[in-house]
Amino acid sequence: MIGFGEFARELREFAGVDAGRVSMLAMAFIGFRVLHGIFSLTGTHALRRLVWLGGFACVAALMVLAA
């Protein structure tokens, strides 16, 4: 399995993407996933949907950067 550091390095080399941007988006995604779990447990469904959308936006941005 490829590690995150290797993934960022590969993206930078092949697609010319800034590794710092990839790291920032990945950390934001993890933060959104943690918040999603917290909001699921507390029953705040509107906030849960918003943080899910934030996580989805991070994944979409990573795919756009890699294209």
Secondary structure, DSSP 8 states (H G I E B T S, - for coil): ---HHHHHHHHHHHH---HHHHHHHHHHHHHHHHHHHHHHHHT-HHHHHHHHHHHHHHHHHHHHHH-
